[in-house]
Amino acid sequence: MNQHIPRKRFGQNFLQDSRIIESIVHAVNPGPDDTVIEIGPGLGAITRPLLDRLRQLHVVEIDRDIIGRLKKEFPADKLVIHEGDALAFDFASVAGKLKIVGNLPYNISTPLLFHLASYGDHVVDMHFMLQKEVVDRMVAEPSCADYGRLSVMLQYRFEMESLIDVPPDAFWPPPKVESAVVRMIPAAGRCGVATDEAILEKLVLQAFAQRRKTLRNNLKGLLTDDEFTGLGIDPTLRAENIGVEQYVAMANMLAAR
Ligand code: SAM
């Protein structure tokens, strides 16, 4: 087969470090009958060792040239290929509780994480290679510079752990940034339950609209000082100082009106 020319627009940085690949598969730890979906299999760096451990593997891939290669290399009953955009893929269409894995295209990683966040009920766990800077934001605690909307909305739904730091030379071609592997395990209810998740999402977006401003300023017109006090929240704090539970409490106060 001809050599594949990496496509920038599909965020193609292929893993070539066998130790890193091995540690990802070890972290995923698939059993033979698990239902596993790999997002963006590319040239198969993670696909092959996963298939060594599985009866069947599902993949979602957008690049037609790559799909052609995968079809040539793997029998259709071993590798089930879903052609298309992972951002539009209905992960609930694959039966069973899912383990999802991927060295994700960095250009779509944040919208993809938000898309996947809605499938918590269908998922056992997820392991993703992402820009380290994104992983740092996902796992950040309140009052850290990295803590923001992504931290709150994902920590509301998942327990997350940064597992492996990965340098650029683990990939071909090497990306300009450091990467990291993160584990996400659904943990709905851990920080309370929002009665209306759409309200929680809007509230968090507005609270972080201007990071340097106080909650009182960013949430003007939504919550009064008395309501902040009733919830035990100091309105002169900034959005980055507030824990996930407190966001849920504010959202539930708004939802109850
Ligand atoms: N898993 C391979 C590896 O580790 O070497 C490839 C990883 S590469 C960073 C990202 C992969 O995702 C590529 O195969 C790319 O074609 C695919 N991809 C990019 N955008 C996609 C999308 N929107 N939906 C599905 N796959 C996508």
Residues whose N, C-alpha, C, O or C-beta is under 5 A from the ligand:
A	BS01	SAM	F10 G11 Q12 N13 F14 L15 I39 G40 P41 G42 L43 A45 V60 E61 I62 D63 G84 D85 A86 L87 N103 L104 P105
